[in-house]
Amino acid sequence: MGFEITDAKLKRAGLDYWQHLQWTTLDSIHDLPAGRKVYFSAHAKHSIYDFQFKEGDFLVFGKESKGLSPELIRDNFETSVFIPTPGLVRSLNMATAVAVSVYEALRQIRYSKT
């Protein structure tokens, strides 16, 4: 992951919601439970704003330093997405990318039904 779940600074950053999280660490991306996986990469061809998120999707992000493998993105073309960035911005940091993506998925799934 690039960080320790037990890190005090990580827990401090999530102070208001840490006790509400349900998370699991996996040894491999191949250990993900059954269900649709949505892969995030600056090299994907589908924008998150054109992609249709569904309840139960797993959002998969790579390491901030190198992302997900090109082969994984190629083999999962239809469910690989990117976050549009303006101008010369190459990419977003991981925390920002995850926040943008989670809230876009929530907007589509929960709030477009009203």
C-alpha positions in Angstrom: 0.0 0.0 0.0 2.9 2.4 0.6 1.7 3.1 4.2 0.9 1.3 7.4 -2.7 1.0 8.6 -1.5 1.3 12.2 0.2 4.6 11.5 -0.8 7.2 14.1 -0.9 10.0 11.5 -3.2 7.9 9.3 -5.6 7.4 12.2 -5.5 11.1 13.1 -6.4 12.0 9.5 -9.5 9.7 9.8 -10.3 10.7 13.4 -14.0 11.4 12.8 -14.8 8.1 10.9 -12.0 5.6 11.7 -14.2 3.6 14.0 -16.9 3.3 11.2 -14.6 1.8 8.6 -14.7 -1.8 7.6 -11.5 -2.8 5.7 -9.5 -5.8 4.8 -6.0 -6.1 3.5 -5.3 -8.6 0.7 -2.0 -10.1 -0.3 -2.8 -9.8 -4.0 -5.2 -8.0 -6.4 -6.3 -11.5 -7.4 -7.7 -12.0 -3.9 -10.4 -9.5 -4.4 -13.9 -10.8 -3.7 -16.2 -11.6 -6.6 -17.8 -8.6 -8.2 -17.1 -6.0 -10.7 -13.7 -4.2 -10.4 -13.2 -0.7 -11.6 -9.5 0.0 -12.3 -8.2 3.6 -12.0 -5.3 4.7 -14.3 -4.2 7.9 -16.0 -3.8 5.6 -19.0 -7.4 4.4 -19.2 -9.6 5.5 -22.0 -12.9 6.0 -20.2 -13.5 9.1 -18.0 -15.1 8.5 -14.5 -17.8 11.0 -15.6 -18.8 8.8 -18.6 -18.6 5.5 -16.7 -21.7 4.0 -15.1 -20.8 3.0 -11.5 -23.0 0.3 -9.9 -23.7 -0.8 -6.4 -21.2 -3.3 -5.3 -18.3 -2.1 -7.5 -14.8 -2.5 -6.1 -12.7 0.6 -6.9 -9.0 -0.5 -7.5 -6.1 1.9 -7.3 -2.5 1.3 -7.9 0.5 2.6 -6.0 0.8 6.4 -6.2 4.3 6.1 -7.7 3.6 3.7 -10.6 -0.1 3.0 -10.7 -1.6 -0.3 -12.0 0.1 -2.4 -14.6 -0.6 -1.5 -18.3 -1.5 -5.2 -18.8 -4.2 -5.0 -16.2 -5.7 -1.9 -17.7 -5.5 -3.4 -21.2 -7.1 -6.7 -20.1 -9.9 -4.7 -18.3 -10.4 -2.0 -20.9 -14.2 -1.6 -20.3 -13.9 -1.2 -16.6 -10.7 1.0 -16.5 -11.2 4.7 -16.0 -9.3 7.9 -15.6 -10.0 11.2 -13.7 -9.8 14.1 -16.1 -7.2 16.7 -15.0 -6.9 20.2 -16.4 -4.1 21.6 -18.4 -0.6 20.5 -17.5 -1.7 18.5 -14.4 -0.4 15.0 -15.0 -2.3 13.3 -12.2 -3.8 13.7 -8.7 -2.2 12.4 -5.5 -3.8 9.1 -4.2 -5.9 10.6 -1.5 -7.4 13.1 -3.8 -8.0 10.6 -6.6 -9.7 8.2 -4.2 -11.9 10.9 -2.7 -12.9 12.2 -6.2 -13.7 8.7 -7.4 -15.6 7.5 -4.3 -17.8 10.6 -4.3 -18.5 10.3 -8.1 -19.5 6.7 -7.6 -21.7 7.7 -4.6 -23.3 10.5 -6.6 -24.2 8.2 -9.4 -25.4 5.3 -7.3 -27.2 7.1 -4.4 -28.0 10.7 -5.5 -29.0 10.3 -9.1 -32.0 8.3 -8.0 -33.8 11.3 -6.4 
